[in-house]
Amino acid sequence: MFYRKLEDKKVQCYLCERNCVIPDGKVGFCKVRKNQNGKLYSLVYEKLQSLQIDPVEKKPFFHFHPGSQVLSLSTVGCNFRCKFCCNPNISQTEKIVGKKVLPKEVVRIAAENNCQGIAYTYTEPTVFFEYAYDIAKLAKKEGLYNVFVTNGYAGEEAIDKISKYLDAAVVDVKGSLDQKFLRDYCSVPDGKPILEAMKRYFDNGVHVEITDLIIPKIGDDLKKVEELARWIKDNLSENVPIQFIGFFPSYQCLNLPYTAVETLKKCRNIAKKAGLKYVYAYTSQDPGNPMNNTYCPKCGELLIARYGCSMVDNKIKDQKCFSCKEKISIVEYSHRC
């Protein structure tokens, strides 16, 4: 899907915002879409590399079916080159590896393991779009929900096409979309397409949540945090949840420190002052941090308690605070811990 033929057997892929022009016999930036004699092929269709059952909070979705279980999956490949990637063996590999698993088999596995949905995650789901799309169509027929964990660098047509079957998307922002940071550490020239993708998912009726990875020294500009928070309020909604994620040393950034809890507190306070109602902060060094919980934006009551990536208590019923009856912006799931 999503390519046009050019002269000399070249093709242009417009699946994502890179819009790669690919000569015959070569692959695009993602390394998993190849031009073969003037036709563009996915090299990872039905080549499943990662498969695991997770709580939906691990994705992390905090306002979408809390307490439910998802079947998480991915192939190899990515359209970013993040120097701090926590899954480089999947995203940055030069080899096309994976086990052949048909879309209908993925849906069967989800159903047999009592999962309520399927998450396309671990690397960028856009690069295995055709596989995700075919799975998602079948999943919806079986009553399962579909969620993307995405960097938001997909093309407009791809977003519109998957939105028909996509229930929710968490957009993983890095460094509050600081342009120099994105260019130097993600090989991304401009963060504007990511903002446009957020809005397009949102306008298409997809439930949107946002994470912002805060990396000490290179991606922790508090002015950019404020700019992002204000943009979300002005262009999406004050009810869109955002979670500030603490960095841990990984891949090519092993020399950088963990993000300080105090820094995450500052980010959270800035976003709340900018007008966002549901603001979270998480670090693996402090999984029981109260900034990971959901509170009523009106009366302050604790509504959902979490430890790490798991929900331990949920007092929301019928999308309302149990105490003051304030409406809570959440997509509920009937399960209760």
N, C-alpha and C positions, 0 to 999 in steps of 0.2 A: 504493500500500500504506500501511497504518498511519495511518488517520484515522477519525474518527467524525463523524456528522452531528449538528448542534445546531439550535436554533431559528433562525428568520429567515435560513435558508440559510447560516448560519455552519457552519464545520467546525473540529474540533480535530485537529491533526496530532500524532501521538505517535511519529514516526520517531526524533526525538532528544529529549534531556532538556529542551528548551525548551517542548515541548508547546503550540505556538502555537495560539491561537484566531484563525481567519482569517475575516473577513467576506467576503461575496460580491464577487468582482472584485479581491480583494487577494492579495498574496503573503505568505508567512511570513518569518521573520527571515533565512532563508537566501537569499531572493530568487528561488528557482528552483522553488518549489512554490506553485501558484496555485489558489484557490477559484473555480471557474466554475460558477455556478448550483447551489451546494451539493455539488459534486463536486471533489475535490482532484486536481490533475494535476501531473505532473512536466513542467517546461518544458525540461529538458535531456536527456530520454531520446533516445539515439542522436545526440546533438549533441556530438561529440568535439572538444575544444578543444586538448588537448596529447597528443602521442604521441612516445615516444622509447625507444630501447633503452639500458638501463643495466646495470651490474653490480649484483647484489643488495646488495652492500656499500654502495651509494650511498643505499639507502632509509632508514636503514642497518640491514641485518640482518647480524650477525656470526656467528651460530650457526645459521643456516638456509641450507642448500645453498650454502656458500661457494664462490665462483668461478663461479657460474652467472649466466646473463643473463636479465633480465626485460624484458618489454614494459611500459613505464610509461605510464599514461594518466589523463586527467581531463576533466571538463566544467568549466564555470564554477560559482561559488557556494561558500558556506561558512556554517557555523552559529556561527563565531567572528568577532570583529572585532579581530584582533590588530594593534596599532599598529606592531609590528615585523615584520609579515608579509614574507616574501621573495618571495611570488608574488601581490602585490595586484592585478595586472592580470587574474589568473584568479579569485581568491577574492572580490574586492570590487567587481567590475564591476557596473554597473546594467543592462548589455545582455546579452541571451541570444544568445550567438554560438557557433559551432561547426559542424563539417562532419558531415553525416549519414553515419554509419558503423554498419552493422548489427552486432549481437553476433557473428554467425558470421564477419563480415569481420575483426573484431578478432582472433579466434582464428586465422583463416587467416594474418593478418599475423605473428602470434607464431610460428606453426609454420614459415612460409616463411623467417623470419629466424633460425631455430635458437635461439629463446628457450626456456628451460625452464619459464618461468612468466609470469604477468601480475600487475603491481602496480597497485593503484588508489591514486593518490597525487597529489602536487602541490597539491591542495586537499583538503577533507574528503570522502572517498568516501561517507559516509553520505548526503550531500545528492543524490547521483546513484545511490541505492541500487538502484532497479529496473533500471537499465542495468548496474550492476556485477553484480547478482544473475544476470541473464540471461547475461551473458558468462561468469561463473564456472561456471555449470552446464555450459555447452558446453565450457569449458576443461578441466574435470575429465574429461569424456568422452574428450578428446583426450590425456590424460596430462599436462596442464600443471598446475602448482601455482598457487594464488591467494594473494596477500598484500595486506593493507590497511596503509596508512600513515595512522594515524587520530589525532584528538585525543581519542578515547575518550568522546565525548559522545552516543553512540547510545543509543536506548531498548532495554530488555530484549528485547522481541519481535524487534526488528531484529537484535540480536546473535545471538539463538538461531537465527533463520532463515538468516543468512549463514554461521554457523558450520558448517553441514552441508557447505559447499563451500569454506570458508576454511581454508587450511593454516597461515597465520601472520599475526600482526598486530604491528606495532611501534606502541606508543602514545607519541605525542609530547607529553610533559608540558612545561609551560612554568613557569619560576620555581619549581620544586619544589612546585607546587600551593599556593603562598602565596595565601590567600583575597583579601587586599587587592590584590595584584598581578593576580590573575585578573580581579577586578572592574574595576580601573582601566585595565588594558591589553589585556584580551581580551573585555570585556563578558560575562564569565561569573560568575554570582553565587556559585557554590559548586563546589569541586573534588571533593566526595564522589562524585558520579555517575561521575567518571572512574576513581576507585579501584574502584568497583563494577563498571564495565565491564571493567577489567583482570581482575578475579577471574572475571567471567562468561565472558570469552573463554578464560581459563586452565582453568576448570572444564569448559568445553565441549570441551576437548582441542585447542584452537588453540595453536600455538607462540607464546609471547609474549616480546617484547623491549621495552625501555623506553628512551626518550631523555629527557633533562632539559635544556632550554635554560637556560643560566645567563647572565643579563643584568646587567651591572654597574650598581650603584646602585639598581636597581628590582626585580631578581629574582635576588638572589644571597645569600639568607639561609642560612647554613650549618646553622642549627638545623633549618630546613625540609628541607634535604638529608638530614640524619640521620633525621628523622621519616619521610621517604619511603623511605629505604633499609630502615629497620626494618620498615615496613609491608610492603614487598615480601617480605622474609625471612619474616615471621610469617604472611602471608596468601597468598602465592604459593609461592615456593621460593627457597632460597639460590642455586639454579642459574639463575635468570632473569637474563639479561644486562641491564645498564644502561649507557648511554653519556651522559656529560655533554658537552653541545655548547657550544662557544664562540660567542658572539653576534658578528655583524658588523653595522655600521650599515645600516639599511634602512627603507624606507617612512616612517613618521612618527617614527622614532627615530634619525634621522641624526646627532643631536647626542650620542649616547651612544658611549663608546669600545668597542673590541674587548674581549672577555673575556681577562683575563690568564691565561697558561699556569699561573702559580702558583695562581690561584684554582681552576682545573680540577684541579690536583694535589691541593689540599685536599679538593675534593669527592670525588675518587676515593679518597683515604685514608679519609675519613669512611665512605663506603659499604662499603669493605673491612673496616673495624673493626666495622661494624654486622653483618657476617657474610655479605655477598654475595661469591660466588666469582669472578664474571666482571664486572669493572668497567672501563670504558673512558673515555677523554677525548679529544675531538677539537676542534681549531681549524684553520680554513683558513689561519691564519698560519704553522702549523707542521705540514704534512701528513705529515711523516715521524716525528712524535713517537712514541716507543716505547709510550706509553700507549694507542696505537691497536691494539696487537698482542694476540694471545691467548697467555697463558702457562698452563702446567699449575698448577692450584691446589695440588698436592701437592709437586712437586719444583721448580717454577719454570722449567722448560724453555720456551723459545720454541717455540710450536706453529704459530701462523699469523702471518705477517708481512704488514703492509699499508703501502701508501703512499697517503695520502689515502683515497679511496673505492675503492681497488683492492687485491685480494689479490695478493701477489707470491710467497708460498711457503706451503705447507700440509703439515705433517708428521703430521697426525692421520690415523689409519687405523683403521677399525672402531670409531670413537668412543673411541679410547684414546690416551694419551700414548705416543709412540714410545720414551720413555726408561724411565719407571717403571710404565707400563701402567695408570695411573690412568684411570678412565672419565671421559670428557669429555662434558658435556651439550651435544650438538650434533646437528643434523639434517644428515647428510652428503650430499654430491653426489659422484658417481663421478669427475667431471672433476678433473684435476690440472694445475697450471700447469707 
